[in-house]
Amino acid sequence: MMLFKSKIALITLALLLSQPAFSLEKMRWYSIEYIVFEHNNVPSQLTEKWTKEPLQMPEHARELNTRSGQPAFSPLAINQQQLHGVYKRLMQLSSYTPLHHGGWIQPVDETSSKLGVQILQQLGHNRLEGSITFHRGNYLHLDIDLQLSEPSPVSAIQNESSYPTIAAHQRYRLIESRRIKSSESNYFDHPRLGVIAIVEAIDSPLAAVETNDLINEKQLQAGAFETRGTNAGSKINEN
């Protein structure tokens, strides 16, 4: 069954990428941009709930298309990205560590099949993986499914060894699906992780989004993003 679903997703993506220009032009185009960051100095009681299960990449999640002449699901160009200032600000704040900044262009309408984008980032001994999915029905929706894996040290006594070793990874997972509006910043919260995302409607896949910071940097002062309990996906400013 899983293999069948995977084949369907592959066929859907292939059909979308192979559609003639006049067909894709009838669809609404969007740019999706995101920053994933980690909360530093979080009290242990807020991060003690972690999963032992490794993440299974959703069947509908695919890598970005880097082929020339194929704009659908292609990475955002530098002049199409809006969150440079936010990323730099996060780097300056001791409370946060930015992990990944990216984005893509996507055509979508009410009848489009749900297709997500894979997020894979090796961060030293840590690993960020998962998917971000933008889709449209009567409203716009953004689905976040990300997991941060960190090695868990085991004491020498526990291992009956004179040397500490590395045990299984601790895995922190953020899962949230939210109705959104275009041109508005969205913040997805988790005691360990945070995601800032913005979706813009564009006239065509070649339309450049004007570079500006839509998020007030005052929001990014230390302590502005408070962790809100141990439940993954606490909602802030939900539309």
C-alpha positions in Angstrom: 0.0 0.0 0.0 2.8 2.4 0.9 4.6 1.5 -2.4 1.4 2.3 -4.3 1.0 5.7 -2.5 4.7 6.5 -3.3 4.1 5.7 -7.0 1.0 7.9 -7.1 3.0 10.8 -5.5 5.8 10.4 -8.0 3.4 10.3 -10.9 1.6 13.4 -9.6 4.8 15.3 -9.3 6.0 14.2 -12.8 2.7 15.3 -14.3 2.9 18.7 -12.6 6.5 19.3 -13.7 5.7 18.3 -17.3 2.6 20.4 -17.7 2.9 23.0 -20.6 3.5 26.6 -19.7 0.0 27.7 -20.6 -1.5 25.1 -18.2 0.7 26.1 -15.3 -0.1 29.8 -15.9 -3.7 29.1 -15.1 -2.7 28.0 -11.6 -2.0 30.4 -8.8 1.7 30.6 -8.0 3.1 31.1 -4.5 6.5 31.5 -2.9 7.0 29.7 0.4 9.9 30.7 2.7 10.8 29.5 6.1 13.4 29.6 8.9 13.9 26.7 11.3 15.6 27.6 14.6 16.4 26.0 17.9 15.6 27.4 21.4 18.7 27.6 23.5 18.8 27.4 27.3 15.4 25.7 27.6 14.6 24.3 31.0 15.0 20.5 31.0 11.4 20.0 32.1 10.2 21.5 28.9 12.4 19.2 26.7 12.1 16.0 28.6 9.3 14.7 26.4 11.0 13.3 23.3 10.3 10.4 21.0 12.4 7.3 20.4 10.8 6.7 17.0 12.8 7.8 14.0 11.0 10.0 11.5 9.4 8.4 8.5 9.5 10.8 5.6 5.9 11.4 4.2 5.2 9.7 0.9 4.2 13.0 -0.6 7.4 14.8 0.3 9.9 15.3 -2.5 13.2 17.1 -3.0 13.2 20.5 -4.6 13.5 20.6 -8.4 16.8 22.1 -9.5 16.5 21.4 -13.2 16.6 24.5 -15.4 13.4 25.5 -17.2 11.2 23.8 -14.6 10.0 26.4 -12.2 7.5 24.3 -10.2 9.0 23.4 -6.8 12.3 25.2 -7.6 14.3 26.8 -4.8 13.7 30.5 -4.2 16.3 32.8 -5.7 18.2 35.2 -3.5 16.1 38.2 -4.7 12.9 36.3 -3.9 13.7 35.7 -0.2 12.4 38.1 2.4 13.7 36.7 5.7 17.4 37.5 5.5 17.2 40.2 8.2 15.3 37.8 10.5 17.9 35.1 10.0 20.7 37.5 10.8 18.8 38.8 13.9 18.4 35.2 15.2 22.1 34.6 14.8 22.8 37.7 17.0 20.5 36.5 19.8 21.9 34.1 22.4 18.4 32.6 23.0 18.2 31.1 19.5 20.2 29.2 17.0 19.0 29.3 13.3 19.2 25.8 11.8 18.0 26.2 8.3 16.7 28.9 5.9 15.1 28.0 2.6 12.1 28.3 0.3 10.6 27.3 -3.0 8.0 28.3 -5.7 4.9 26.3 -6.2 1.8 26.3 -8.4 -1.4 25.3 -6.6 -5.2 25.4 -6.9 -8.1 23.8 -5.0 -7.8 20.5 -6.9 -4.0 20.1 -6.6 -2.7 17.0 -4.9 -0.8 17.5 -1.7 2.9 17.6 -2.3 5.4 18.4 0.4 9.1 19.5 0.3 11.8 17.4 2.1 13.9 19.1 4.7 17.2 17.4 5.3 20.0 19.2 7.2 23.0 17.6 8.9 24.1 19.9 11.8 27.3 18.4 13.2 26.2 15.5 15.3 22.6 16.8 15.1 20.2 16.2 12.3 17.1 18.2 11.2 14.7 16.3 8.9 11.1 16.3 7.9 8.8 18.1 5.5 6.9 21.3 4.9 3.7 21.1 2.9 1.8 24.0 1.4 -1.6 23.2 0.0 -4.9 25.0 -0.8 -8.5 24.1 -0.5 -11.0 26.7 0.5 -8.2 28.3 2.4 -4.4 28.2 2.4 -2.7 25.7 4.7 0.8 25.0 5.8 1.8 21.7 7.4 5.0 21.4 9.4 6.5 18.0 10.3 10.1 18.4 11.5 12.3 16.4 13.8 15.6 17.4 15.4 17.8 14.5 16.5 20.5 15.0 19.1 22.9 12.3 20.4 22.2 11.5 24.0 25.3 10.9 26.2 25.2 7.9 28.6 27.3 8.0 31.7 30.3 5.7 32.2 28.6 4.0 35.2 25.5 3.1 33.2 27.7 1.5 30.5 30.0 -0.2 33.0 32.9 1.4 31.2 35.5 4.0 32.0 34.6 6.0 29.0 31.3 7.8 28.3 29.6 6.7 25.1 26.9 7.9 22.8 23.5 6.2 23.0 20.4 6.5 20.9 19.4 9.9 19.7 17.0 12.1 21.5 14.4 13.2 18.9 12.3 16.4 19.3 9.4 16.6 16.8 7.2 19.5 15.8 4.0 18.6 14.0 1.4 21.3 13.2 -1.0 22.0 10.4 -2.5 25.5 10.2 -4.7 27.7 8.1 -2.7 30.7 7.0 -3.0 33.9 5.0 -0.6 35.1 2.3 1.8 37.9 3.1 1.6 37.3 6.8 4.3 35.9 9.1 3.5 32.6 10.8 5.2 31.2 13.9 5.1 27.5 14.7 6.1 26.8 18.3 7.7 23.9 20.1 9.8 23.9 23.4 12.9 22.9 21.4 12.2 24.2 17.8 10.6 27.1 16.2 9.6 27.8 12.6 9.0 31.2 11.0 7.2 31.0 7.6 5.7 33.3 5.1 3.8 32.6 1.9 3.4 35.1 -0.9 1.1 35.0 -3.9 3.1 35.9 -7.0 2.1 36.8 -10.6 4.4 34.2 -12.2 7.3 31.9 -11.3 9.6 34.6 -12.4 8.2 37.3 -10.2 10.7 38.5 -7.6 9.4 39.1 -4.2 10.6 42.4 -2.9 13.2 41.9 -0.1 12.0 43.4 3.2 11.5 42.2 6.7 7.8 41.6 7.3 8.5 40.5 10.9 9.1 43.3 13.4 12.6 42.7 14.8 11.3 43.7 18.3 9.6 40.3 18.3 13.0 38.7 18.1 14.4 40.2 21.3 15.5 37.6 23.7 12.6 36.0 25.5 10.0 37.2 22.9 9.4 33.7 21.7 8.4 32.1 24.9 8.1 28.3 25.0 4.5 27.4 25.8 4.5 24.1 27.6 5.5 20.6 26.4 2.9 20.1 23.7 4.3 20.2 20.2 2.8 22.8 18.0 1.5 25.4 20.4 -0.2 28.0 18.2 0.7 31.7 18.2 -1.2 34.3 16.2 -3.3 31.7 14.4 -5.4 33.2 11.6 
